[in-house]
Amino acid sequence: MTAGSQRSRFRAFGLRTRLLFAFLLVAAVSAGTTAALTYREARTALLETAQDTAVTSFRDQVQQTAFGLPVQGGEDLESVLRDIARKGKPHPWVVFAEYGSVRASSGENPVSTVITPELRRAARANPHGSFERVVKDGVPYLTIAMPMVFKTSPDSVLPSGLVLYAVMRMTDEQVNVDALLMAGRDGALPGLAIALIPGLIAARSVLRPVRELRQAARSMGSGRLDTRIAVRGSDELADLARTFNESAGQLEQSVRELREAEARARRFASDVSHELRTPLAGMLAVTEVLDEDADHLDADTARAVRLVSAETGKLAVLVEDLIEISRFDARAAELNADEVDVAEAIRKTLQNRHWTDSRVRVELPDGIRARLDPRRFDIVIANLVGNALRHGSEPVTVRLRTEARSPATPSLLITEVADNGPGIQPAVLPHIFDRFYKADAARTRSAGSGLGLAITLENVKLHGGTIRAGNLPGGGAVFTVEIPLHAEEAGG
């Protein structure tokens, strides 16, 4: 899976989506709860109204009707039952009578399949009557049982054995209940759609500061430390914006102070180096004269003269390196490129420093030309070979080659300088191009200035190239310089 598809997948479940989902979930739960409670209360009210009306009306009709005991089945009993059924409220009833083995009704069948055994048991147990809601073949019914009783005293009754049942369809109530359910459902869906609008507005109001914070952080990462966020309101997001602005201000102040301190340090090093240049020139001239006459002096004086001359030479190298590195720090270093024969340029560097003996071996194929700054390329080769001679073991090998890459990528001019020493310690490699870095802390003095490899790195970068340090499999350190070649140079 590519990084783009992963970002798309995560964006699909991003903060905006989660906010909208949470908002809609709350709206759905609220709408569902409200609709459910409303439906339950309305359904209960509808059913209880119809139920109470039917039970009260049936009880009154039964109490107002006189029956002769024992009850005999026949037309007379059915007529009484039909008379009670005609007065049914709120809907027509079908009335049934049960007395011992006698069964009669106001309808066609003397026995009802809707009346349950539970209702019959409840009628025998409760002389004041019972009722039950039953669903038969998908049709809702209200069944009412009302036993006929004799009052033996104001507080005592005696069952007669006759029980009347009323069966009433509740189709209309069920239709009304279904209509309530449909209305609740149909009302909730548009409500959720409408709730999406404030959800989008709320998500936008929350995400806008987050988006501004992301853009501001990206802007600061690119170096614009004066970036600030507009503070709106007084909520938590506004506090976050204020905290970001305060942190950005402190960071900008700290970076400004560091840059000013760094600039002062660079200016100081540059000024001191330039101020030392003139007296050093005079000192070098004097030490040259003293070197020539050292053989005519006594041994102690000659030793002191040669020491002063050597240390003055080291100081001169250090000053020149400080001046050179200060040019890079001030972005004042320029590349004066010219087309050169690279192998010939390397040989000239070695000849000028008298490194043409067995200490240095070369593998320099002819015919490789490139656009280089001859002076800066000379510094690169001289610093790398001198470093190998000082800290490695002879012989030092200088190799030159080119490496072709893809058609869209320039070829490389590759220069390697390798020695036969113990190599570079792994802990030293990350710092090998640092200024004044000493691989051996006990070695406080050396022939170099401590800036040679740092200057080499800057000169390679000025050519648009790279340099890396490493170790050979068989031992010894190797420095590899890679400089891009133009198409015509690679072909030449």
N, C-alpha and C positions, 0 to 999 in steps of 0.2 A: 504494500500500500504506500503510495507516495505521500510526501509531506503535505501537498495541497489537498489531497482527499482527506487526510487526517484533520487538517484545519477546517475543512467543510463539514466533516462529521461533528467536530466539537462545536462549531458555530451553530449547527442545527440544534444543539442542546446548550446554547449559550445563555447568558444572563437574561437577555430579552425574552427568549422562549420560556425560561423558567419563571420569570415574573408573570408573563401572560398566563402560563399554565396555572400558577398559584392563584392568580386573580380569578380566572374562570372556575377553578376548583371551589374557591370560597363562594363565588356567585352561584355555582351549581348546587353546592350543599345548602346554601341559604334558601335558594328557590325550591329545592326538593323538600327541605324540611318544612317550609311554609306551606307548600302545596299539600304535603302529606297530612300536616295537622289540620289544614282547612278542609281537606277531603274527609278526614276522619270525623271531624265535628259535624260537618254538613250531612254526611252519611248517617251518623248516629241520630241527628235531629230529624231527618226525613223518616228513618225507619221507626224511631220511637214515637213520632207523632202518629203515623199510620197505625202502629201497634197499639198505642194507648187508646186511640179512638175506637179501634175494632174491639178490644177487650172490654172497654167500658160499655159500648153499645150492646155487645153480646150478653154481658152480665145482666144489663137492664132488661133485655128482651126475655131472657130465661126467667128472671125473677117475676116478670109480669105475666108469664104464661102458666096456666094451671094444668096439671096432668092428673088423671085419675089412676090410682094404684090398685091392683097391679096393672102395669102397662101391657096393653095388648097391641100387637102389630096389626097394620092394616091401613086402609085409606084415611081413617081419621088421624092417626099419628103422622102420616106423611103430609097430610094437609096442614097440620100444626107446624111441622118442620118447614114446609114451603112458606108459610106465613112469616115465620121468624127470618128465613133467608131473604125474603123480599125487603126486609127492613135493615139489611146489612150496611154497615158504614165502615170505612169510607169507600169500599168496593163490595160487589155482590159476594154473598157467602154460599157455600154448600154446607148444609147442616146435617149432621149424623146423630143418631140416637142409639145407645146401647143399654139394654136392660136384661141382664141374664143372658139368655140365648136369643133375645129379640134384637134384630138389627133393622134399622130403617134410615132413610135419608130423603132430603129434598131433591135429590138428583136421580139419575138413572140407576146407579149402583148403591146398594145398601151399605156397602163396606168401603172405606177409603184406604187406599194404599199409601197415603201421605201420613196418616196418623201413626206414630211410632209407639212401640211398647213402653218406651221411657215416659211418653206423655200420659199413657194410660195409668202407669204406676203413680205418676205425680198427681193425677186426678183423684185416685183413691186415697192418697196420703194428704192432700190439701183440699178441704171442703170449699175453700174460697176460689178455686179455679187455678189453672196453669196455662201457660202458652209456650210455644216453641216455633222457631223459624227453621224451615226445612227446604232443601233444594232437591227437587225430583226431576230427573231428565233435563237438567239445565234451567228449570223453571222454579223461581223462589215462591214459597208458600208461607203463610202464617197460620198455624194450627192452634186453636184455643179449646181447652177442655173445661167444662163448667158442670160439676155434679149438682143434682137436685137434692136438697137437704130439708129436714124438718127441724124447726126451732123448738126445742124442749124447754128452753129458758132463754133470757136475754143473752147469756154468755155461752150457751151450749147448743150445738146442732147435732142432728142425727142423720147420716146419709140414708137416702131412699133406695139407692142402688141404680138409679137412672142417671146416666151421664150423657150430656149433649156436647157435641163437638162442632166447631165452625172451622171451615177450611177456606181461606181467602188467598187468591193469587196476589202477589206483590210485584207484578210485572212493571207497572207504572213507576213504582219506587226504584226498581232496579234500573230502569231506563234513565231516571233522573240521576241516580248514583253514577252510572256509566257516563252520563253527560258531564257530571262534575269532574270525573277522572280525565276525560278528554280535554275539558277546559283547562284543568291544571297542567296537563302535558303541553297543550298547544300554547299556553301562556308562558311556560318555562323556557321553551326553545327560543322564541323571540327575545325573551329577557336575557338569555345568555348571549345572543347575538348583539344586543344593545350593550351588555356589560363589556363586550370586547373593546368598545370605543374608549371608555375611561381606562380600561386596562392598557391600551396602547399609549394613551396620554401619560398614565402613571409610569409605564416602562420608559417612555421617552424622557420624562423629567428625571428619572433615576439614572438612565444611561448617558445622558448628555454630559454631566460632570465626569463620569467615568471615562467617556470618550475623550474629553478635554484633558483629563489627567494622563491618559495614554499618549496623546499627541504631545503634551508638554514634556513627559518623560523621554519620549523619542527625540524631541528637539534638544533637550539637555544632553542626551547621549551623543548627539552630533556636534556638541560644543557650544550651543547657544545657552550659556548659563544665565542670561537675563530673562529667560522664559518665565512667565507667571500665568496663573489661572485667575479668571474673573470670579470673585466670590459673590454668590447670590443667596440671599436668605440667611437663616440662622440655624439650620438643621445640621445633622451629622455630616452630610456631604459638604456643606459650607465649612464646617470645622476641618474636614479633610483638605479642602482647597487652601484654607489658611495655613494649615500645617505644612503643606507642600510649598507654599510661597515662602514661609519662614525658613524652611530647610534649604530651599533653592537660594535664598538670599545669603544664608550663612555659608553655603557651599561656594557661591560666587565670591564672597568676601575672602574665604580661605584660599581659593584658587588665585585670586588677584594678589593676595599677599605672597603666596608661593611664587607666582610668576615674577613679581617685583623683586623678591629676594633672589630668585634665579638669575634675573636680568642683571641685578647688582653684582652677583658673584661672577657672571660671565664678563661683565664690563670691567670688573676689578682684575680678573685674570688677563683680559686683553690689554688693559692699560698697563698693568705691571710688566707683561711680556714685551710690549712695545718700549716701555721705559728702560727695560733691561737690555734691549737690543744694542743701543748705542754704546753703553759702557762695556758690554760683552765684546763688541767688535774691537775695542781698544785692548781689552784683556787678552783676546785671542792673538792679536798682533804682537803683544808683549811676550806671551807664552811661546809663540813661534820663535822669536829671537832667542829666548832663554833656552828652548829645546836645542837650538843649533849650537849654543855655547855650553850645553850641559856636560859635554865630554871633557871640557877644560876645567870643570869645577871639581871640588873634592866630593867624595862619595856621598856624604850626608846631604850636602847642598844639592847635588845633582838629583838625588832621590826625591828631595822636596820639590825641586823644580818640575820634575816629570809628573809628580802627583798633582801639583797645581795645574799643570797643563792638561792632564787627563780629566780632572774634575771640571775645569773650565770648559773643555769640549763637551762633557756631559750636560753641563748647564746650558750651553749654547743649543744642543739638540733639544733639551726640554723646552727652552723658550720658543724655538721654532715650531715645535709640536703644539705648544699652547696657542701660539698665534694661528696655526693651521686649524686646530679644533675650534677656536673662537670664531673663525670665518664660517664654519659649518653651523655653529649655534646661532649665528646672526643671519643665516640664510644668504650669506654674501658669496659663498663659493660658487664659481661658474665653471661650466664644462666647455672647454675649447676643443671640440672634436675635430679630428682630421683622419683621413684614410691612411692607415699605416699597415706595414707588413708586421704582423704580430710576432712571428718568430724572431725577426730581426730586432724588434723593439726589446724583447726579453734578453737576447744576446748582448745588446748594448748596455742594458741595466747591469748585467753580471760583469761585463768588462769594466764599466766605470767604477765598480766596487771591488775589482780584482778577485772575483769569485769564478775564475775560469779554470782553476786547477781541479784536482781530483775530489775536492770537497763537495763540488756541485756537479751533478750529471743532468743532462738535458735530453728530452725527447721532443724535438720541435720540428714537425713537418713543415716544409716550405709551401708557399702559395696561399696561406691563410691571411686574408686581409679583412680589416674591420675598421669602423669609424670609432676611434678612441681619442681620449685626451692623453697625448704622449706623456706629459709630466705626471699626471695623476696615475696613469697605468704603471709608470716607472716606480712611483711610491708604493703602489700595491705589491708589485713583485719584490721590491727591495725589502719592504717590511716583512713579508711572509718568509723569504729566504733567510733574512737576518734573524728572525725569530726562531726558525728551524735550526740554524747554526748555533744559536746561543743556548737553546733549551732542549734540543734533540741531539742526535748523534749523526756523524757523517757516515756515508755521503747523503746529501740532500738531492732529491730528484725533482726536476721541474718538467711537467708534461703539458702538452698543448694538443687540443683536438676540437673538433666541432661535432655537434649532435643534431641531426635532423629530427623535427617533430611533425605534427600534423600540418596540412596546408594552411590552416587558419592560424597557426601558432608559429612565431618566428623561431628559426634555428638558434642554437646556443653556441657561444664560444666558451669552451671549458678549459680552465687552467688549474692544474693541481700542483701543490708543493708538498712533498712528503719527506719525512726524515726516518732514521733508523733508531730513534730513541725509545724510551719506555712507553711513549704515548701519553695521552691526556687522561687524567683521572675523571671518572663519571661525574663526581661532584663539582669538578671545575668547568666542564663543558658548557653549562648554561651561562657562565659568567666570563667566558674566555674573551669576549669582545667588550667587556666593561672597562671603563676608564680607571687606570691606576690599580686594577685588580692584580693581586699577587697570589699565584697558586700556592706558593710556599710562604706562610706567614713569617717564618724565620728569616726569609730572604728579603731583607729590607732594601738592599742595594743591588742594582744590576746595571748592565751596560745600557739598557734601554730606558726610555722615559716613562714607560707604563701607559703610553697613549698610542703606540704603534698600531696595534690591532684595531683600536677604536677608530683611528684615522683611516685605516684600510677599509673598514666597514663603510664609513661615510663615502669614501671615494668610489667603492663598488656600487653603492646605492645611487650615487650621482650618475653613474652610467646606466641606471635602470636594472642593475643586476643583483645577484644575491651571493652571499658567501656563507659557508658552513664549515665547521670543524668536526673532525672525527678521528677514529683510530683504524689503522689497517689490520686485517685479520692476523697477519704475521707479526704485528708489533710496529710501533711508530705512529706518529701523528700525521694527519693529512688535512690540508686546507683546500677546499674546492671553490673556485670562483666561476660563476655562470653569468655571462653577459649576453643579452639577446642580440642576434644579428639580423640585419635587414635582408630581404630576398636577394638583392644583387650582391651583397657581401658573401652570403652563404654560397652563391653560385660561383663567385670569383675564387 
